[in-house]
Amino acid sequence: MVTKYRTAEAVTPGHPDKLCDLISDMVLDDMLVHDPHAHVAAETCAAGDAVMVFGEINSHDGHKPDVESIVRHAFRTVGYTDPSYGTTADGVRVLDGMHAQSAEIDAAVGDADGAGDQGVMVGYATDATVTMLPPETELARQLAARLWEARANGIGWLRPDGKTQVTLRQDGDTTALDSILISTQHDPGMTPAAIRGCVSMYIVDPVLAAHPELDATDWRLDVNPSGSFVLGGPEGDAGLTGRKIVVDQYGPSIPVGGGAFSGKDPSKVDRSAAYMARHIAASLVHARLCHEATVRLAYGIGVAEPTDVSVDAHGAGIADDAILSAAVRDVFDLTPRGIIDALDLRRPIYADTALHGHFGRPELPWERPSDPGILRSAVEARL
């Protein structure tokens, strides 16, 4: 029997890359409040006591976001308010490099008449978890969320920056927990034993208790394996929008397509088509047309219709992949405008995705599967 391993990681909102994602999406939300049809491509980098926000914007009313206020609000949101942490909301230096979008790109995209860029986007879903995310990815995210909540709920020595990692071991049909790794920023003076004990009791144990189906009889827990982790956030490591693209999607076991999500308005198919690909994959699994689905959508800049629509049911669909792919084309409007309208993407909903994740959250429109009867009928019509 061959043993296989699957590993995924997650980060807390206080991680410097996630802080940059949040700032970029706060800029986007601010623009959409003033103009739901605004074009935005906002990038953020942070290092030490400085943050630079740069990129392109275009709106009908000429609105320009107050970047400095947005940056300071983002720092407060993730908890960088104590001077002992290093850079704070009040002390950070802000450089505003936002400028008008290229007239050529604006003309090519129009009001989502064509794709905002070329690229290949991937969506995935599985019936192995309630959230339809890979099990290792879901566990890593739950641990990161629990770590973040523990800080908010009174474990005062926890600081904002943190990462989690989960490895599962597959032996035939049996899945077992192999290891959990948690690195968390902390106040000085905390001993490794105290940190490990608290993380085990208040972070790891409650998450594992919620997964009795997982074999957790022989596994390893590593907490802050590099030693002390007092200095974190942009003071300890530079941050950049889009550097956590695998964390934002499904983990390294699933192909990653397109570019980063944060800071991009929905005319950018990097974002909107990735959300639609997830919606399609979840709809296929929900309709019981397959146990697992990977959906690929490809576009050319300025072109409305996708150049590729492909479904991979991993050898376990009720019909072959070509039929499933054709049925998807029959059921879903996959033009940028069709995606935006179907998923109602012109709203300021994006900062929350930077904080708490893009997938596996039922309140997000792309996470709600379409009518299973319509999709099943489309497949049956092609059999």
Secondary structure by P-SEA (a helix, b strand, c coil): cbbbbbbbbbbccccaaaaaaaaaaaaaaaaaaaccccccbbbbbbcccbbbbbbbbbcccccccaaaaaaaaaaaaacccccccccccccbbbbbbcccccaaaaaaacccccccccbbbbbbccccccccccaaaaaaaaaaaaaaaaaaaccccccccbbbbbbbbbcccbbbbcbbbbbbbbcccccaaaaaaaaaacccaaaaaaccccccccccccccccccccccccccbbbbcccccccccccccccccccccccccccccccaaaaaaaaaaaaaaaaccccbbbbbbbbccccccccbbbbbccccccccaaaaaaaaaacccccaaaaaaaaccccccccccccccccccccccccccccaaaaaaaaaaac
